[in-house]
Amino acid sequence: MQQLKNLLIPGILWLNARSMTDKYSHEAAQKRIYQAFAALVSRDERTIDLAQAALLIASVAYPDLDPVPSYNYLDVLARRVMQLRPQTSLEDIEQPNPLELVSSLNHVLFEEEHFHGNEDDYYNPDNSFLNKVIEERTGLPITLSLLYMEVGRRAGIPLEGIGLPYHFMVRYAWPDGKIYIDPFASGLLLNEAECLERLQQKTHHRGPLHARWLDPIKPKQMLVRILNNLKSTYIRREDFRHALAISDLLLLLLPDAGVEQRDRGLLHLELKHYGRAMHDLDAYLELHPQASDRYEIRNHIKQIRQTIAQLN
């Protein structure tokens, strides 16, 4: 028996040491992602690089991700789009035909590269990561829209994100009109009325349809929506560690959002980070003393205090 112990103990010590090393390595990687994301979103919103932000979000799941191949691929796609743009005169360069611009983008992304919406595995976290969307040629409406916008920006085609309820699209606006593009539907072109009608059909929405849904959203709002999608997906899978990392990024974008602080506190609680959980839940009640769930949160705080007392 002693001989067996002598054989096993070094292996157990090595595994424990490796586990601790992996833990610290993971924490260091998450800290680097957090700091880089904080620096990015603290800039003037008009200068936020959505591709860079999306790849930092993807680094939560892929901490060794090298963003350079993704940037290069977006640049290559943009050059191909520009080569398709007809430029027969100076007037064509200064006042390009909107339909021809969008047609060039659609041709490269959907006919040549075969990007498409992932309807078969919609709730896979990879659908929210730009590197995986590029690799697999599929994703969610919002990540395909982000890809579409970033290729368009590089090709000199200014596009805006449209955050419809339960869906996301892209708009190209010029002085005489607007085109709505659905990257999830292989670049389907729609006008305003068709957008709302299609939304009603797909979601079975029975209430009033609001024209304001077609207003463009800002880059930070787009990132919040991507992160909320991911947080919900990870919670549904009970992957609380990754959900917590996403919650940290959300609070960089929404530092005064008490609900996000509550959610992070509950994720800390799931992971048995009792001190951090109590801090976040206390902060939530300070921000929202009359919250509808205040009694439930107070009960959580009471149980946390009891647990901490027992551990001490």
N, C-alpha and C positions, 0 to 999 in steps of 0.2 A: 504494500500500500504506500509506504514512504517513497519507494522508488517511482511509483506512478505519480505521486505528488511532485516529486522532483522534476519529472518530465513535463507535467502540465503547467506548473506555476510560471516558468519563464514565458510560455506561450500566452497564458492569460495576461501577464504583465505587459507583453508586447501588444496584445489586442487592446488593452485598456489605454496604453500610451498612444496607439494609433487612433483610437476613438477620440481621445482628447485633442490630438493634433488635427484630426479632421474637423472637429467642432470649432477650434480656434481659426482654422483656415476658412471655414464656411462663414464665421462671424466677420472675419477680416474682409472677405469678398463682399458680403452684404454691406459692410460699412463703406467700402469704396463705391459701390453702386449708389448707395444713399447719398453720399457726398457729391458725386457727379450729377445725379438727378437734381439735387437741391441747387447746385450751381446753375444748371441749365434752365430750370423753371423760374429762377429768380431774375432772369433777364427781362428786358422789354418783350412783351408777348409777341410782338410782330417779328421778332428775330429768333423765336424758338424753332429749332430744327426738329421737326416731327420725327424724321427717320432716326436721328440720334436718340431722341427720347424713347421711341419705340424699342430700339435695340437695347437701351439700358433696362427697360422693363423686362425684356426677354432674358437679360442677364440674371434675373432672379432665379429662373429655372436652369439657365445655362451659364454658370459663373465664369467659365473659360471661353465664352463667346468672343471671337475676333470680329469686330464690326466691319472691318475693311472690305472683305469680300462682298458684303451686302451693299455698301456704299458704291463699290465699283460696278456691281450689277445694275444698280439704279442708273448710274451714269451711262452705262452701255445701252440700256433700254431707251434712255432719253436721246442719245445720239441716233439710234435707229428711227425714233419718232421724227426727229428733225430732218433726217434724210428723206422721209416720205412726204414732208410738207412741200406742196408745190409753190415755187417762188419764181414766177416768170417775169415779174416786174417789181420795181421799187414800191408800187402801190400794194402789191400782194404782201410784201414784207411788213409794211407799215400798218395795213388794215387786212389781216388775214381772214379768210372765210371761216367763221366759227365751226361750221359743220365739217369742214375739211380738217381742222385741227383735231377735233374730237375723233373723227374717223381715223386719223393717223394713230392716235393713242389706242383706240380700240383694236385696230388691226394688229399692232405690235403685241399688246397685252393679252388679247383674247383669241385672236386667230393664229398668231405665230407662237406665243408662249403658253397658251391654253390655261390662263388663270380662270378660276371658277369658284363659286361658292360651295362650301363644304356642308351640304345638307345631310349627308350620311352620318357624319360624326361631329355634329354642330358644337357640342359642349366639350370637345377636346381642348385643353389649355393651349396646345400648339397653334390653334386657330387665331390666338391673340398675339402671337410672337412673330414679328416681322421676318426674322431670319428663317423661321419654319414656313411661313407663308411663301417666301421666295423659294425655299427648297422644295416644298410639296406642291406649289402652284395652286394652293387653295387656302381659304380662310373665312373669317366672318365678314359681314357687310362693312364693319368699321375698319378692319385691317386691310381689306382689299381697297377700300376708299382711300386710306392713308397711302398705300402703295401707288394708287392712281394719281393722287395729288402730288406725291413726291417726284414721280416720273414727269408729270406735267410741269412742275415747277422747274425742273432741270432743263426741260425742253422749251421753256419760255411761255408756258400755257398756264396762266393763273387760275387756280381752281379753289372752290370753297367747300367745306364740309357741311352737310345738311343733316342735323340730328333729329330725324323723325322718331316718334314713339315706336319702339320695337324694330326699328330699321335705321339704316344709315346710307346716305347717298352723297353725290358730289354735284356741284353746280358750276357751270361756266357762264358767267355773265358778261355782256358787252353793252355798249350804249343803246343798242336797238332791241335787245332781248335777252333771254336766258334759256339755257338747256340744262335739264337735270339728267344725270347719268347714274345708272345703277350698276356698279362694278360687280355686285353679287350675282347679277343676272347677265353677265357677259357684256356689260356696257350698254344695256338697253337705254334708249333715249326717250325722255318723257317731258311733257309740259306740266305746268302747275296742277291743272285739274286732273291729269292722268296720274300724277304722283299721289294725290289724296285719294283718288278712287282706288288705285292699286293697294294703298295702305289699308283701306277699309276692307277690301276683298281678302287680303292676306291675314289680317288680324281679327276679322269679324267685328270690327269696331262699330258700335251702335250709337255712340254719342255724336255730338257735333264735330265737324272737321274744321280745324283752325288753320288759316293761312299763315299764321306766325310759325307754325311747325316747319315751314319752308325757309325760314330765316337762317342765314349761315351762323355757325357757332365758332367760337374762338379756339385756338390751339389747346389752351389749358382745359377747356370744357371737353374737347375731344379726348385728351389724355385721361381725364376723370372717368369718362365713359368706358374707355378701354380697361382701366384699372378696376372699375366696378364689375365689369363682366368677368374679369379674372378672379376677383375676390369671391364672387358668387359661385364660380365654377369650382374653386378650391374648397370652399366650405361645403358644397354639395358632395365633394369627394372625401370630406373629412381630412383634407390635407391642410391642417391648421398652421403648420410651419410656413408653408409658402403663402397662405392667406395672410399671415401676420406680416410678412415682408411686403406684400402688396398694400396692406393697410398703412404701413409706414410711409410708403410713397404717396398714397392718397392724402395723408395728413400734411405732406409738404405742399400739396396743391390746395388743400382746404384746411388750413391751420385752425380756423375758428369753427369748424364743423363738429359740434358736440356729438352728433350721431356717429360720426366716424371714430371719435375718441371712445365712445361706448363700445362700438364694434371691436376696436383694437383691444379694449380691456377684456371683453369676453373671449377673444382669441388667446390673450395671455392666460386667462383662467383655464381654458382648455389645455394649454401647454404647461399648467402648474407653475407659471411665473406669478406667484401670488402678490408680491410687492408691486410689480408693474401693473397688474390687473387692478389692484385697489387704487393706485394712483389715477389710472385712466377713468375708472368708474366714478371716483370722487369728483374728478374734473368735469365729467359729464353732468353730474347732478348740480354742480356749481353753475354751469352754463344753463341748465334746464331744470330748475328746482321744481317746476310743476309738470314735468314730463309724464306722459300717460303710463310709462313703465317704471316710474320712480320707486314704487314699492318693491317690484321685482329686483331692481338694481340694488336697493338698500339691503335686501335679503342676501344678495350675492356678496355684498361688502361685509355683512355680518358673518357669513359663513367663512369668508376669507380670513377675517380676523381670528376666528376660532381655530382655523387650520394653522395659521401662523403661530398662535399661542401653543398649540399641541406640539408643533415641530420644535419649538424652543424649550 
